[in-house]
């Protein structure tokens, strides 16, 4: 996966999820992408991520940034993360 590739769940040949750290790094890269569609996509995609990933302080910060993004679609995509 290259730094410009939008976040997506990656599965290896045995069906195992990639290491959590790689998943987080990929999500962080997507959350800072210049293309607002990529940022909105990660905002929506992280809603389906496991609790451990979403609770990571780096992801918490990324979601906060997405919720205050200049693009209203990005803000809407991450709005789920501001709910208790």
C-alpha positions in Angstrom: 0.0 0.0 0.0 1.4 3.4 -1.0 1.0 6.6 1.0 -1.5 7.9 -1.6 -3.7 4.8 -1.5 -6.9 5.4 0.4 -7.4 3.4 3.6 -9.2 0.1 3.2 -9.1 -3.2 5.1 -6.4 -5.3 3.7 -6.5 -9.1 4.0 -3.5 -11.4 3.4 -3.8 -14.7 1.6 -4.7 -16.6 4.8 -7.6 -14.2 5.6 -5.7 -12.5 8.5 -6.1 -8.7 8.9 -2.9 -6.7 8.5 -1.1 -5.7 11.6 -3.0 -3.1 13.6 -0.1 -0.6 13.4 -0.1 -0.8 9.6 -3.9 -0.3 9.6 -3.5 2.7 11.8 -0.7 4.2 9.7 -2.8 3.8 6.6 -5.8 5.4 8.2 -3.7 8.4 9.4 -2.3 8.9 5.9 -5.8 8.8 4.4 -7.1 11.2 7.1 -4.5 13.8 5.9 -4.9 13.2 2.2 -5.3 16.3 0.0 -8.4 14.8 -1.7 -11.5 15.5 0.4 -13.1 12.3 -1.0 -10.3 10.2 0.5 -10.7 12.0 3.9 -14.5 11.5 3.9 -13.9 7.8 3.0 -11.7 7.2 6.0 -14.2 9.0 8.2 -16.8 6.5 7.1 -14.5 3.5 7.1 -13.3 4.0 10.6 -16.8 3.7 11.9 -16.5 0.0 10.9 -13.0 -0.4 12.5 -12.5 -2.4 15.7 -12.7 -0.7 19.1 -8.9 -1.0 19.6 -8.2 0.9 16.4 -10.8 3.6 17.0 -9.5 4.1 20.6 -5.9 4.6 19.5 -5.0 8.2 20.5 -3.7 8.9 17.0 -7.0 7.8 15.5 -8.9 9.8 18.1 -6.9 12.9 17.1 -7.4 12.2 13.4 -11.2 11.8 13.8 -11.3 15.1 15.7 -9.4 16.8 12.8 -11.9 15.2 10.3 -14.8 16.5 12.3 -13.4 20.0 11.9 -12.3 19.7 8.3 -13.0 22.5 5.9 -15.1 20.2 3.7 -18.7 19.6 5.0 -18.8 16.1 3.5 -15.7 15.1 5.5 -17.2 16.6 8.7 -20.4 14.6 8.1 -18.5 11.4 7.5 -16.6 11.6 10.8 -19.5 13.0 12.8 -20.4 9.5 14.2 -17.2 9.7 16.3 -18.4 12.6 18.3 -21.2 10.6 19.8 -21.0 8.9 23.2 
